[in-house]
């Protein structure tokens, strides 16, 4: 019984960690997209390609 409880606790902890990591990664991607979108309103720099 103890093994099942430990396995359940570890599974829940890993699911929470995965959700937290995905949330952080989505925030990073969103921030990068916002920066990329607003760069179009300034001086064009032809050497920056991304």
C-alpha positions as CSV (number, residue, x, y, z in Angstrom):
1,X,0.0,0.0,0.0
2,X,2.8,2.4,0.8
3,X,4.4,1.8,-2.6
4,X,1.2,2.8,-4.3
5,X,0.9,6.0,-2.3
6,X,4.5,6.9,-3.1
7,X,4.0,6.2,-6.8
8,X,0.8,8.3,-6.8
9,X,2.6,11.2,-5.0
10,X,5.5,11.1,-7.5
11,X,3.1,11.0,-10.5
12,X,1.2,14.0,-9.2
13,X,4.5,15.9,-8.5
14,X,5.7,15.1,-12.0
15,X,2.5,16.3,-13.6
16,X,2.6,19.6,-11.7
17,X,6.3,20.1,-12.7
18,X,5.5,19.4,-16.3
19,X,2.6,21.9,-16.3
20,X,4.8,24.5,-14.6
21,X,7.6,24.0,-17.2
22,X,5.1,24.2,-20.1
23,X,3.7,27.4,-18.6
24,X,7.2,29.0,-18.4
25,X,8.1,27.9,-21.9
26,X,4.9,29.4,-23.3
27,X,5.7,32.7,-21.6
28,X,9.1,32.7,-23.1
29,X,7.8,32.0,-26.6
30,X,5.1,34.7,-26.2
31,X,7.7,37.3,-25.1
32,X,9.9,36.4,-28.0
33,X,7.0,36.7,-30.4
34,X,6.0,40.2,-29.0
35,X,9.6,41.4,-29.4
36,X,9.7,40.1,-32.9
37,X,6.4,41.7,-33.8
38,X,7.4,45.2,-32.4
39,X,10.8,45.2,-34.1
40,X,9.0,46.0,-37.4
41,X,8.3,49.6,-36.3
42,X,11.9,50.8,-36.1
43,X,14.9,51.1,-38.3
44,X,15.3,48.0,-40.4
45,X,18.5,46.0,-39.6
46,X,19.2,43.7,-42.5
47,X,21.8,41.7,-40.6
48,X,19.2,40.4,-38.1
49,X,17.5,37.3,-39.4
50,X,15.2,35.3,-37.0
